[in-house]
Amino acid sequence: MTRWRDYRRGLGRPHTVVGPLKVLDALYSPQLHNERQLLVLLPPSYARSDQRYPVLYMHDGQNLFDQATSFAGEWQVDETMQALDREGVESIVVGITNMGERRVLEYTPFREPRRPSGLGQGYTEFLVETVKARVDHDFRTLTDRTHTGVMGSSLGGLISLYAFFRYPEVFGLVGAFSPAIFGRVPEAFAFVRAAPFAPGRIYMDVGSREAHSGKRETHRMQQDSEKYVETVRAMRDLLVEKGYRPGAELMYVEDEGARHHESAWARRLPNALRFLLRER
């Protein structure tokens, strides 16, 4: 069986990781027939206590902890958890690396015409049956749904919402940052509308400039950004209609001027975690 190692061991290159980060180099997925790396960030108190901790499962693991492995910047999850620890907010964070070109396939739960997609069901099965099972076996976790969350951005936000409603017995917390609902409106809304109400906490946000590239801005970008915001707002309204009370079970944020980028998600992450992990 593959064993966990310290992230820094044999790295041989600069990195930006702080805190105890463990790595499992090749976890095989019988659901997807591939293998990938897992990254587990432990709370600062983990080594000096015997307590059990909540767990947050986050997609796009390459972008969470280390600038050196990120595609366009890191979320600074490790720095954020170090800061929140001083407020008494603690959690194990599991980063599940994406599979590059297969990312869109695995993070899209719905079959879409003229677009490669639809492996999201298998991916969430992998998350629950293989990843969570291994993490719960190897670390001191609180395994119940009340202390188990799933988080991601863009398509990672979409697949997180899907996992929350598909596995209500597993996940009681979800963070959907700039969820990529735009372009998938009928399927996503039909799925959430049909799903039973699942008690828990939902964090969801969107920036006002999601479609802006940061280069020359066009009228088309502005239109697409407006549509992006409209679809996320509509999902918020559907969640409220289902019974998620704003400020209690639902936290919704619109970030004026924010683009579709890791720097925006990193900035919004601390308050999202405070909401999801606060004491009950």
CORPEGI-V826675 format. One record per run of one state. SS is the DSSP state (H for helix, E for strand, - for the rest). FROM is the first residue (numbers start at 1). TO is the last residue. If there is no record, write none. Layout:
# CORPEGI-V826675
ss->[SS;SS]
from->[FROM;FROM]
to->[TO;TO]
This chain:
# CORPEGI-V826675
ss->[-;E;-;E;-;E;-;H;-;E;-;E;-;H;-;H;-;E;-;H;-;E;-;E;-;H;-;E;-;H;E;-;H;-;E;-;H;-;E;-;H;-;E;-;E;-;H;-]
from->[1;5;7;21;30;34;42;46;49;53;54;55;59;61;64;77;86;92;97;100;108;112;113;115;116;120;139;141;142;145;148;154;155;167;173;178;185;195;201;210;219;243;246;247;250;260;262;278]
to->[4;6;20;29;33;41;45;48;52;53;54;58;60;63;76;85;91;96;99;107;111;112;114;115;119;138;140;141;144;147;153;154;166;172;177;184;194;200;209;218;242;245;246;249;259;261;277;280]
